[in-house]
């Protein structure tokens, strides 16, 4: 249900709003990487992202999703949100397991 809701909100946003850096500019790297990997392979995709100045996480994400079968903005955004949620759950679990929480690991 959450996937469908995020998908629809993002689709509407891209249909009604002009692109800006937060929503489109940061994913331009992903689209360029997907196209390079599809046309020339992962070696060329890696060479492309190695020359970017966005740090290490954005290019890594771009390479990981380069083979993603759903090549739409909303699908990649939903994937990004899903991975973010999994990461946050892992951080919470780590904190509980190592005594950084008053709640404890139940």
Biopython code that builds the backbone (N, CA, C, O; Angstrom):
import numpy as np
from Bio.PDB.StructureBuilder import StructureBuilder

atoms = [
    (1, "UNK", "N", (0.816, -1.191, 0.000)),
    (1, "UNK", "CA", (0.000, 0.000, 0.000)),
    (1, "UNK", "C", (0.860, 1.255, 0.000)),
    (1, "UNK", "O", (0.607, 2.196, -0.753)),
    (2, "UNK", "N", (1.904, 1.258, 0.874)),
    (2, "UNK", "CA", (2.802, 2.414, 0.933)),
    (2, "UNK", "C", (3.512, 2.610, -0.405)),
    (2, "UNK", "O", (3.668, 3.739, -0.870)),
    (3, "UNK", "N", (3.944, 1.505, -1.024)),
    (3, "UNK", "CA", (4.604, 1.586, -2.327)),
    (3, "UNK", "C", (3.702, 2.283, -3.343)),
    (3, "UNK", "O", (4.145, 3.176, -4.066)),
    (4, "UNK", "N", (2.457, 1.877, -3.394)),
    (4, "UNK", "CA", (1.512, 2.464, -4.357)),
    (4, "UNK", "C", (1.285, 3.936, -4.072)),
    (4, "UNK", "O", (1.215, 4.740, -5.001)),
    (5, "UNK", "N", (1.170, 4.299, -2.811)),
    (5, "UNK", "CA", (0.951, 5.696, -2.446)),
    (5, "UNK", "C", (2.150, 6.561, -2.837)),
    (5, "UNK", "O", (1.978, 7.619, -3.441)),
    (6, "UNK", "N", (3.353, 6.120, -2.499)),
    (6, "UNK", "CA", (4.556, 6.879, -2.874)),
    (6, "UNK", "C", (4.676, 6.959, -4.381)),
    (6, "UNK", "O", (4.998, 8.019, -4.919)),
    (7, "UNK", "N", (4.425, 5.863, -5.068)),
    (7, "UNK", "CA", (4.490, 5.826, -6.526)),
    (7, "UNK", "C", (3.573, 6.883, -7.128)),
    (7, "UNK", "O", (3.985, 7.628, -8.018)),
    (8, "UNK", "N", (2.340, 6.955, -6.652)),
    (8, "UNK", "CA", (1.368, 7.907, -7.200)),
    (8, "UNK", "C", (1.729, 9.350, -6.870)),
    (8, "UNK", "O", (1.575, 10.232, -7.716)),
    (9, "UNK", "N", (2.202, 9.601, -5.666)),
    (9, "UNK", "CA", (2.592, 10.961, -5.291)),
    (9, "UNK", "C", (3.764, 11.440, -6.144)),
    (9, "UNK", "O", (3.765, 12.570, -6.630)),
    (10, "UNK", "N", (4.763, 10.573, -6.322)),
    (10, "UNK", "CA", (5.932, 10.957, -7.125)),
    (10, "UNK", "C", (5.533, 11.144, -8.585)),
    (10, "UNK", "O", (5.982, 12.091, -9.231)),
    (11, "UNK", "N", (4.700, 10.258, -9.107)),
    (11, "UNK", "CA", (4.255, 10.397, -10.499)),
    (11, "UNK", "C", (3.539, 11.731, -10.699)),
    (11, "UNK", "O", (3.792, 12.427, -11.682)),
    (12, "UNK", "N", (2.654, 12.088, -9.782)),
    (12, "UNK", "CA", (1.936, 13.365, -9.878)),
    (12, "UNK", "C", (2.892, 14.548, -9.790)),
    (12, "UNK", "O", (2.745, 15.530, -10.518)),
    (13, "UNK", "N", (3.872, 14.450, -8.896)),
    (13, "UNK", "CA", (4.851, 15.530, -8.739)),
    (13, "UNK", "C", (5.605, 15.774, -10.048)),
    (13, "UNK", "O", (5.745, 16.917, -10.482)),
    (14, "UNK", "N", (6.085, 14.708, -10.673)),
    (14, "UNK", "CA", (6.842, 14.865, -11.911)),
    (14, "UNK", "C", (5.952, 15.331, -13.064)),
    (14, "UNK", "O", (6.436, 15.974, -13.995)),
    (15, "UNK", "N", (4.680, 15.017, -13.010)),
    (15, "UNK", "CA", (3.768, 15.462, -14.073)),
    (15, "UNK", "C", (3.390, 16.932, -13.912)),
    (15, "UNK", "O", (3.117, 17.602, -14.908)),
    (16, "UNK", "N", (3.367, 17.451, -12.681)),
    (16, "UNK", "CA", (2.872, 18.804, -12.442)),
    (16, "UNK", "C", (3.942, 19.824, -12.104)),
    (16, "UNK", "O", (3.699, 21.022, -12.254)),
    (17, "UNK", "N", (5.108, 19.407, -11.659)),
    (17, "UNK", "CA", (6.122, 20.343, -11.176)),
    (17, "UNK", "C", (7.300, 20.427, -12.129)),
    (17, "UNK", "O", (7.657, 19.458, -12.797)),
    (18, "UNK", "N", (7.889, 21.601, -12.173)),
    (18, "UNK", "CA", (9.125, 21.762, -12.927)),
    (18, "UNK", "C", (10.241, 21.057, -12.173)),
    (18, "UNK", "O", (10.233, 21.036, -10.943)),
    (19, "UNK", "N", (11.196, 20.482, -12.884)),
    (19, "UNK", "CA", (12.301, 19.806, -12.198)),
    (19, "UNK", "C", (13.125, 20.799, -11.362)),
    (19, "UNK", "O", (13.308, 21.950, -11.759)),
    (20, "UNK", "N", (13.606, 20.354, -10.231)),
    (20, "UNK", "CA", (14.545, 21.120, -9.426)),
    (20, "UNK", "C", (15.555, 20.138, -8.859)),
    (20, "UNK", "O", (15.363, 18.925, -8.945)),
    (21, "UNK", "N", (16.634, 20.659, -8.277)),
    (21, "UNK", "CA", (17.749, 19.786, -7.936)),
    (21, "UNK", "C", (17.346, 18.650, -7.002)),
    (21, "UNK", "O", (17.730, 17.504, -7.235)),
    (22, "UNK", "N", (16.595, 18.935, -5.971)),
    (22, "UNK", "CA", (16.281, 17.893, -5.000)),
    (22, "UNK", "C", (15.536, 16.725, -5.619)),
    (22, "UNK", "O", (15.802, 15.570, -5.289)),
    (23, "UNK", "N", (14.604, 17.020, -6.516)),
    (23, "UNK", "CA", (13.798, 15.925, -7.051)),
    (23, "UNK", "C", (14.360, 15.344, -8.332)),
    (23, "UNK", "O", (14.247, 14.140, -8.559)),
    (24, "UNK", "N", (14.956, 16.157, -9.166)),
    (24, "UNK", "CA", (15.381, 15.657, -10.463)),
    (24, "UNK", "C", (16.888, 15.692, -10.644)),
    (24, "UNK", "O", (17.483, 14.752, -11.172)),
    (25, "UNK", "N", (17.494, 16.767, -10.209)),
    (25, "UNK", "CA", (18.932, 16.915, -10.428)),
    (25, "UNK", "C", (19.748, 15.814, -9.781)),
    (25, "UNK", "O", (20.714, 15.327, -10.368)),
    (26, "UNK", "N", (19.369, 15.417, -8.575)),
    (26, "UNK", "CA", (20.133, 14.373, -7.905)),
    (26, "UNK", "C", (19.957, 13.015, -8.571)),
    (26, "UNK", "O", (20.821, 12.148, -8.439)),
    (27, "UNK", "N", (18.851, 12.816, -9.287)),
    (27, "UNK", "CA", (18.626, 11.542, -9.970)),
    (27, "UNK", "C", (19.111, 11.564, -11.422)),
    (27, "UNK", "O", (19.082, 10.533, -12.094)),
    (28, "UNK", "N", (19.550, 12.711, -11.908)),
    (28, "UNK", "CA", (20.105, 12.772, -13.258)),
    (28, "UNK", "C", (21.294, 11.828, -13.382)),
    (28, "UNK", "O", (21.462, 11.154, -14.398)),
    (29, "UNK", "N", (22.116, 11.789, -12.338)),
    (29, "UNK", "CA", (23.246, 10.867, -12.316)),
    (29, "UNK", "C", (22.779, 9.425, -12.474)),
    (29, "UNK", "O", (23.411, 8.635, -13.175)),
    (30, "UNK", "N", (21.676, 9.089, -11.824)),
    (30, "UNK", "CA", (21.153, 7.716, -11.913)),
    (30, "UNK", "C", (20.754, 7.404, -13.346)),
    (30, "UNK", "O", (21.104, 6.350, -13.878)),
    (31, "UNK", "N", (20.011, 8.334, -13.983)),
    (31, "UNK", "CA", (19.549, 8.078, -15.360)),
    (31, "UNK", "C", (20.733, 7.985, -16.319)),
    (31, "UNK", "O", (20.770, 7.107, -17.182)),
    (32, "UNK", "N", (21.701, 8.893, -16.166)),
    (32, "UNK", "CA", (22.870, 8.845, -17.046)),
    (32, "UNK", "C", (23.629, 7.534, -16.854)),
    (32, "UNK", "O", (24.062, 6.914, -17.825)),
    (33, "UNK", "N", (23.786, 7.120, -15.609)),
    (33, "UNK", "CA", (24.489, 5.873, -15.333)),
    (33, "UNK", "C", (23.736, 4.680, -15.908)),
    (33, "UNK", "O", (24.340, 3.790, -16.506)),
    (34, "UNK", "N", (22.407, 4.663, -15.728)),
    (34, "UNK", "CA", (21.608, 3.572, -16.301)),
    (34, "UNK", "C", (21.794, 3.492, -17.813)),
    (34, "UNK", "O", (21.968, 2.408, -18.369)),
    (35, "UNK", "N", (21.756, 4.642, -18.467)),
    (35, "UNK", "CA", (21.906, 4.657, -19.926)),
    (35, "UNK", "C", (23.294, 4.218, -20.362)),
    (35, "UNK", "O", (23.435, 3.489, -21.344)),
    (36, "UNK", "N", (24.318, 4.656, -19.642)),
    (36, "UNK", "CA", (25.686, 4.258, -19.995)),
    (36, "UNK", "C", (25.885, 2.763, -19.783)),
    (36, "UNK", "O", (26.470, 2.085, -20.627)),
    (37, "UNK", "N", (25.399, 2.251, -18.659)),
    (37, "UNK", "CA", (25.547, 0.817, -18.384)),
    (37, "UNK", "C", (24.786, -0.007, -19.415)),
    (37, "UNK", "O", (25.277, -1.034, -19.884)),
    (38, "UNK", "N", (23.590, 0.447, -19.763)),
    (38, "UNK", "CA", (22.807, -0.294, -20.769)),
    (38, "UNK", "C", (23.499, -0.280, -22.137)),
    (38, "UNK", "O", (23.506, -1.288, -22.843)),
    (39, "UNK", "N", (24.076, 0.861, -22.503)),
    (39, "UNK", "CA", (24.700, 0.981, -23.831)),
    (39, "UNK", "C", (26.096, 0.380, -23.896)),
    (39, "UNK", "O", (26.477, -0.210, -24.907)),
    (40, "UNK", "N", (26.876, 0.532, -22.793)),
    (40, "UNK", "CA", (28.294, 0.182, -22.886)),
    (40, "UNK", "C", (28.799, -0.762, -21.806)),
    (40, "UNK", "O", (29.922, -1.257, -21.904)),
    (41, "UNK", "N", (28.012, -1.022, -20.794)),
    (41, "UNK", "CA", (28.429, -1.941, -19.743)),
    (41, "UNK", "C", (28.832, -1.253, -18.452)),
    (41, "UNK", "O", (28.949, -0.030, -18.381)),
    (42, "UNK", "N", (29.042, -2.084, -17.427)),
    (42, "UNK", "CA", (29.338, -1.564, -16.093)),
    (42, "UNK", "C", (30.709, -0.896, -16.001)),
    (42, "UNK", "O", (30.885, 0.027, -15.206)),
    (43, "UNK", "N", (31.668, -1.334, -16.786)),
    (43, "UNK", "CA", (33.006, -0.712, -16.737)),
    (43, "UNK", "C", (32.918, 0.764, -17.113)),
    (43, "UNK", "O", (33.501, 1.613, -16.440)),
    (44, "UNK", "N", (32.194, 1.069, -18.181)),
    (44, "UNK", "CA", (32.026, 2.463, -18.585)),
    (44, "UNK", "C", (31.166, 3.232, -17.587)),
    (44, "UNK", "O", (31.402, 4.414, -17.336)),
    (45, "UNK", "N", (30.156, 2.548, -17.012)),
    (45, "UNK", "CA", (29.343, 3.177, -15.980)),
    (45, "UNK", "C", (30.170, 3.531, -14.756)),
    (45, "UNK", "O", (30.007, 4.607, -14.180)),
    (46, "UNK", "N", (31.058, 2.625, -14.357)),
    (46, "UNK", "CA", (31.941, 2.894, -13.227)),
    (46, "UNK", "C", (32.888, 4.046, -13.534)),
    (46, "UNK", "O", (33.134, 4.893, -12.676)),
    (47, "UNK", "N", (33.415, 4.084, -14.744)),
    (47, "UNK", "CA", (34.291, 5.197, -15.132)),
    (47, "UNK", "C", (33.533, 6.520, -15.092)),
    (47, "UNK", "O", (34.088, 7.543, -14.690)),
    (48, "UNK", "N", (32.268, 6.504, -15.506)),
    (48, "UNK", "CA", (31.456, 7.723, -15.483)),
    (48, "UNK", "C", (31.230, 8.208, -14.063)),
    (48, "UNK", "O", (31.468, 9.379, -13.766)),
    (49, "UNK", "N", (30.770, 7.320, -13.172)),
    (49, "UNK", "CA", (30.464, 7.767, -11.810)),
    (49, "UNK", "C", (31.716, 8.108, -11.019)),
    (49, "UNK", "O", (31.657, 8.909, -10.085)),
    (50, "UNK", "N", (32.859, 7.509, -11.380)),
    (50, "UNK", "CA", (34.102, 7.843, -10.689)),
    (50, "UNK", "C", (34.503, 9.289, -10.942)),
    (50, "UNK", "O", (35.221, 9.882, -10.137)),
    (51, "UNK", "N", (34.050, 9.859, -12.047)),
    (51, "UNK", "CA", (34.373, 11.239, -12.370)),
    (51, "UNK", "C", (33.386, 12.256, -11.839)),
    (51, "UNK", "O", (33.523, 13.448, -12.116)),
    (52, "UNK", "N", (32.380, 11.809, -11.071)),
    (52, "UNK", "CA", (31.399, 12.750, -10.531)),
    (52, "UNK", "C", (31.863, 13.286, -9.187)),
    (52, "UNK", "O", (32.737, 12.707, -8.541)),
    (53, "UNK", "N", (31.278, 14.383, -8.781)),
    (53, "UNK", "CA", (31.668, 15.002, -7.511)),
    (53, "UNK", "C", (30.545, 14.910, -6.486)),
    (53, "UNK", "O", (30.400, 15.805, -5.653)),
    (54, "UNK", "N", (29.759, 13.863, -6.530)),
    (54, "UNK", "CA", (28.618, 13.746, -5.619)),
    (54, "UNK", "C", (28.932, 12.897, -4.395)),
    (54, "UNK", "O", (28.013, 12.532, -3.661)),
    (55, "UNK", "N", (30.177, 12.576, -4.154)),
    (55, "UNK", "CA", (30.526, 11.699, -3.039)),
    (55, "UNK", "C", (30.515, 10.255, -3.499)),
    (55, "UNK", "O", (30.598, 9.979, -4.696)),
    (56, "UNK", "N", (30.413, 9.338, -2.557)),
    (56, "UNK", "CA", (30.478, 7.919, -2.919)),
    (56, "UNK", "C", (29.109, 7.247, -2.920)),
    (56, "UNK", "O", (28.916, 6.260, -3.629)),
    (57, "UNK", "N", (28.154, 7.758, -2.143)),
    (57, "UNK", "CA", (26.886, 7.050, -1.995)),
    (57, "UNK", "C", (26.002, 7.170, -3.238)),
    (57, "UNK", "O", (25.430, 6.175, -3.683)),
    (58, "UNK", "N", (25.885, 8.352, -3.795)),
    (58, "UNK", "CA", (25.036, 8.538, -4.989)),
    (58, "UNK", "C", (25.547, 7.711, -6.171)),
    (58, "UNK", "O", (24.747, 7.027, -6.811)),
    (59, "UNK", "N", (26.855, 7.744, -6.490)),
    (59, "UNK", "CA", (27.331, 6.884, -7.587)),
    (59, "UNK", "C", (27.153, 5.393, -7.305)),
    (59, "UNK", "O", (26.846, 4.626, -8.218)),
    (60, "UNK", "N", (27.341, 4.974, -6.052)),
    (60, "UNK", "CA", (27.134, 3.570, -5.714)),
    (60, "UNK", "C", (25.678, 3.181, -5.933)),
    (60, "UNK", "O", (25.389, 2.131, -6.507)),
    (61, "UNK", "N", (24.762, 4.032, -5.474)),
    (61, "UNK", "CA", (23.338, 3.776, -5.695)),
    (61, "UNK", "C", (23.051, 3.704, -7.193)),
    (61, "UNK", "O", (22.310, 2.830, -7.644)),
    (62, "UNK", "N", (23.638, 4.622, -7.963)),
    (62, "UNK", "CA", (23.419, 4.636, -9.415)),
    (62, "UNK", "C", (23.880, 3.336, -10.056)),
    (62, "UNK", "O", (23.191, 2.793, -10.920)),
    (63, "UNK", "N", (25.033, 2.833, -9.646)),
    (63, "UNK", "CA", (25.522, 1.573, -10.211)),
    (63, "UNK", "C", (24.665, 0.390, -9.770)),
    (63, "UNK", "O", (24.431, -0.535, -10.548)),
    (64, "UNK", "N", (24.197, 0.419, -8.524)),
    (64, "UNK", "CA", (23.365, -0.685, -8.037)),
    (64, "UNK", "C", (22.030, -0.769, -8.764)),
    (64, "UNK", "O", (21.517, -1.864, -8.992)),
    (65, "UNK", "N", (21.463, 0.375, -9.128)),
    (65, "UNK", "CA", (20.160, 0.360, -9.788)),
    (65, "UNK", "C", (20.266, 0.425, -11.307)),
    (65, "UNK", "O", (19.249, 0.493, -11.997)),
    (66, "UNK", "N", (21.488, 0.406, -11.829)),
    (66, "UNK", "CA", (21.665, 0.503, -13.282)),
    (66, "UNK", "C", (20.963, -0.634, -14.014)),
    (66, "UNK", "O", (20.513, -0.449, -15.145)),
    (67, "UNK", "N", (20.863, -1.790, -13.399)),
    (67, "UNK", "CA", (20.187, -2.920, -14.024)),
    (67, "UNK", "C", (18.739, -3.061, -13.605)),
    (67, "UNK", "O", (18.086, -4.044, -13.955)),
    (68, "UNK", "N", (18.227, -2.097, -12.863)),
    (68, "UNK", "CA", (16.839, -2.109, -12.367)),
    (68, "UNK", "C", (15.895, -2.174, -13.548)),
    (68, "UNK", "O", (16.007, -1.352, -14.457)),
    (69, "UNK", "N", (14.976, -3.113, -13.572)),
    (69, "UNK", "CA", (14.102, -3.271, -14.737)),
    (69, "UNK", "C", (13.044, -2.178, -14.890)),
    (69, "UNK", "O", (12.508, -1.983, -15.981)),
    (70, "UNK", "N", (12.741, -1.465, -13.803)),
    (70, "UNK", "CA", (11.708, -0.432, -13.857)),
    (70, "UNK", "C", (12.372, 0.923, -14.024)),
    (70, "UNK", "O", (12.782, 1.542, -13.042)),
    (71, "UNK", "N", (12.479, 1.380, -15.250)),
    (71, "UNK", "CA", (13.239, 2.592, -15.561)),
    (71, "UNK", "C", (12.329, 3.815, -15.598)),
    (71, "UNK", "O", (12.194, 4.462, -16.637)),
    (72, "UNK", "N", (11.710, 4.129, -14.470)),
    (72, "UNK", "CA", (10.889, 5.326, -14.355)),
    (72, "UNK", "C", (11.340, 6.091, -13.121)),
    (72, "UNK", "O", (11.855, 5.490, -12.178)),
    (73, "UNK", "N", (11.155, 7.405, -13.111)),
    (73, "UNK", "CA", (11.561, 8.182, -11.930)),
    (73, "UNK", "C", (10.889, 7.697, -10.655)),
    (73, "UNK", "O", (11.540, 7.570, -9.618)),
    (74, "UNK", "N", (9.585, 7.424, -10.725)),
    (74, "UNK", "CA", (8.894, 7.034, -9.505)),
    (74, "UNK", "C", (9.364, 5.687, -8.972)),
    (74, "UNK", "O", (9.397, 5.492, -7.757)),
    (75, "UNK", "N", (9.726, 4.758, -9.841)),
    (75, "UNK", "CA", (10.202, 3.456, -9.381)),
    (75, "UNK", "C", (11.541, 3.589, -8.665)),
    (75, "UNK", "O", (11.757, 2.936, -7.644)),
    (76, "UNK", "N", (12.436, 4.415, -9.176)),
    (76, "UNK", "CA", (13.741, 4.602, -8.542)),
    (76, "UNK", "C", (13.596, 5.362, -7.228)),
    (76, "UNK", "O", (14.298, 5.061, -6.263)),
    (77, "UNK", "N", (12.696, 6.343, -7.178)),
    (77, "UNK", "CA", (12.470, 7.074, -5.930)),
    (77, "UNK", "C", (11.897, 6.137, -4.873)),
    (77, "UNK", "O", (12.324, 6.181, -3.719)),
    (78, "UNK", "N", (10.949, 5.299, -5.241)),
    (78, "UNK", "CA", (10.368, 4.351, -4.289)),
    (78, "UNK", "C", (11.439, 3.369, -3.809)),
    (78, "UNK", "O", (11.491, 3.049, -2.622)),
    (79, "UNK", "N", (12.280, 2.894, -4.706)),
    (79, "UNK", "CA", (13.387, 2.019, -4.319)),
    (79, "UNK", "C", (14.302, 2.739, -3.331)),
    (79, "UNK", "O", (14.714, 2.158, -2.327)),
    (80, "UNK", "N", (14.617, 3.992, -3.612)),
    (80, "UNK", "CA", (15.470, 4.785, -2.740)),
    (80, "UNK", "C", (14.848, 4.911, -1.339)),
    (80, "UNK", "O", (15.539, 4.741, -0.335)),
    (81, "UNK", "N", (13.555, 5.206, -1.278)),
    (81, "UNK", "CA", (12.862, 5.332, 0.011)),
    (81, "UNK", "C", (12.866, 3.981, 0.739)),
    (81, "UNK", "O", (13.093, 3.928, 1.948)),
    (82, "UNK", "N", (12.619, 2.907, 0.016)),
    (82, "UNK", "CA", (12.637, 1.578, 0.630)),
    (82, "UNK", "C", (13.992, 1.237, 1.222)),
    (82, "UNK", "O", (14.073, 0.716, 2.335)),
    (83, "UNK", "N", (15.057, 1.526, 0.487)),
    (83, "UNK", "CA", (16.406, 1.263, 0.994)),
    (83, "UNK", "C", (16.726, 2.147, 2.196)),
    (83, "UNK", "O", (17.397, 1.712, 3.132)),
    (84, "UNK", "N", (16.243, 3.388, 2.167)),
    (84, "UNK", "CA", (16.428, 4.280, 3.309)),
    (84, "UNK", "C", (15.742, 3.717, 4.554)),
    (84, "UNK", "O", (16.320, 3.729, 5.641)),
    (85, "UNK", "N", (14.518, 3.225, 4.400)),
    (85, "UNK", "CA", (13.797, 2.636, 5.532)),
    (85, "UNK", "C", (14.527, 1.403, 6.074)),
    (85, "UNK", "O", (14.631, 1.232, 7.288)),
    (86, "UNK", "N", (15.030, 0.546, 5.183)),
    (86, "UNK", "CA", (15.785, -0.621, 5.627)),
    (86, "UNK", "C", (17.044, -0.211, 6.383)),
    (86, "UNK", "O", (17.397, -0.828, 7.388)),
    (87, "UNK", "N", (17.711, 0.814, 5.906)),
    (87, "UNK", "CA", (18.914, 1.309, 6.578)),
    (87, "UNK", "C", (18.580, 1.835, 7.961)),
    (87, "UNK", "O", (19.295, 1.556, 8.924)),
    (88, "UNK", "N", (17.495, 2.596, 8.067)),
    (88, "UNK", "CA", (17.095, 3.117, 9.366)),
    (88, "UNK", "C", (16.735, 2.000, 10.336)),
    (88, "UNK", "O", (17.072, 2.076, 11.518)),
    (89, "UNK", "N", (16.061, 0.972, 9.856)),
    (89, "UNK", "CA", (15.742, -0.173, 10.711)),
    (89, "UNK", "C", (17.015, -0.888, 11.172)),
    (89, "UNK", "O", (17.099, -1.332, 12.317)),
    (90, "UNK", "N", (17.994, -0.998, 10.290)),
    (90, "UNK", "CA", (19.268, -1.620, 10.668)),
    (90, "UNK", "C", (19.989, -0.794, 11.728)),
    (90, "UNK", "O", (20.592, -1.355, 12.642)),
    (91, "UNK", "N", (19.934, 0.524, 11.616)),
    (91, "UNK", "CA", (20.570, 1.394, 12.608)),
    (91, "UNK", "C", (19.883, 1.240, 13.963)),
    (91, "UNK", "O", (20.552, 1.139, 14.991)),
    (92, "UNK", "N", (18.556, 1.221, 13.966)),
    (92, "UNK", "CA", (17.804, 1.037, 15.213)),
    (92, "UNK", "C", (18.151, -0.321, 15.834)),
    (92, "UNK", "O", (18.395, -0.412, 17.037)),
    (93, "UNK", "N", (18.171, -1.353, 15.025)),
    (93, "UNK", "CA", (18.492, -2.690, 15.529)),
    (93, "UNK", "C", (19.899, -2.733, 16.110)),
    (93, "UNK", "O", (20.113, -3.328, 17.166)),
    (94, "UNK", "N", (20.845, -2.121, 15.445)),
    (94, "UNK", "CA", (22.222, -2.068, 15.935)),
    (94, "UNK", "C", (22.266, -1.337, 17.276)),
    (94, "UNK", "O", (22.911, -1.802, 18.216)),
    (95, "UNK", "N", (21.580, -0.192, 17.368)),
    (95, "UNK", "CA", (21.557, 0.582, 18.599)),
    (95, "UNK", "C", (20.971, -0.198, 19.755)),
    (95, "UNK", "O", (21.497, -0.157, 20.868)),
    (96, "UNK", "N", (19.898, -0.901, 19.503)),
    (96, "UNK", "CA", (19.277, -1.719, 20.559)),
    (96, "UNK", "C", (20.190, -2.866, 20.968)),
    (96, "UNK", "O", (20.340, -3.147, 22.157)),
    (97, "UNK", "N", (20.795, -3.523, 20.000)),
    (97, "UNK", "CA", (21.650, -4.673, 20.285)),
    (97, "UNK", "C", (22.904, -4.288, 21.060)),
    (97, "UNK", "O", (23.455, -5.114, 21.787)),
    (98, "UNK", "N", (23.364, -3.044, 20.916)),
    (98, "UNK", "CA", (24.598, -2.607, 21.564)),
    (98, "UNK", "C", (24.351, -1.634, 22.718)),
    (98, "UNK", "O", (25.258, -0.914, 23.136)),
    (99, "UNK", "N", (23.128, -1.619, 23.223)),
    (99, "UNK", "CA", (22.839, -0.868, 24.425)),
    (99, "UNK", "C", (22.698, 0.629, 24.264)),
    (99, "UNK", "O", (22.847, 1.359, 25.244)),
    (100, "UNK", "N", (22.415, 1.118, 23.063)),
    (100, "UNK", "CA", (22.243, 2.550, 22.849)),
    (100, "UNK", "C", (20.781, 2.989, 22.978)),
    (100, "UNK", "O", (20.437, 4.122, 22.643)),
    (101, "UNK", "N", (19.937, 2.100, 23.459)),
    (101, "UNK", "CA", (18.517, 2.417, 23.575)),
    (101, "UNK", "C", (18.020, 2.026, 24.959)),
    (101, "UNK", "O", (18.408, 0.990, 25.499)),
    (102, "UNK", "N", (17.160, 2.863, 25.527)),
    (102, "UNK", "CA", (16.540, 2.528, 26.815)),
    (102, "UNK", "C", (15.453, 1.479, 26.621)),
    (102, "UNK", "O", (15.074, 0.791, 27.569)),
    (103, "UNK", "N", (14.950, 1.355, 25.391)),
    (103, "UNK", "CA", (13.872, 0.413, 25.109)),
    (103, "UNK", "C", (14.386, -1.023, 25.127)),
    (103, "UNK", "O", (13.698, -1.926, 25.602)),
    (104, "UNK", "N", (15.569, -1.228, 24.622)),
    (104, "UNK", "CA", (16.117, -2.569, 24.575)),
    (104, "UNK", "C", (15.667, -3.324, 23.347)),
    (104, "UNK", "O", (14.779, -2.871, 22.624)),
    (105, "UNK", "N", (16.258, -4.445, 23.111)),
    (105, "UNK", "CA", (15.953, -5.272, 21.938)),
    (105, "UNK", "C", (14.941, -6.341, 22.356)),
    (105, "UNK", "O", (15.257, -7.238, 23.138)),
    (106, "UNK", "N", (13.708, -6.231, 21.819)),
    (106, "UNK", "CA", (12.694, -7.205, 22.192)),
    (106, "UNK", "C", (12.329, -8.120, 21.069)),
    (106, "UNK", "O", (11.482, -8.997, 21.239)),
]
sb = StructureBuilder()
sb.init_structure("model")
sb.init_model(0)
sb.init_chain("A")
sb.init_seg("    ")
for serial, (resi, resn, name, xyz) in enumerate(atoms, 1):
    if name == "N":
        sb.init_residue(resn, " ", resi, " ")
    sb.init_atom(name, np.array(xyz, "f"), 0.0, 1.0, " ", f" {name:<3s}", serial, name[0])
structure = sb.get_structure()
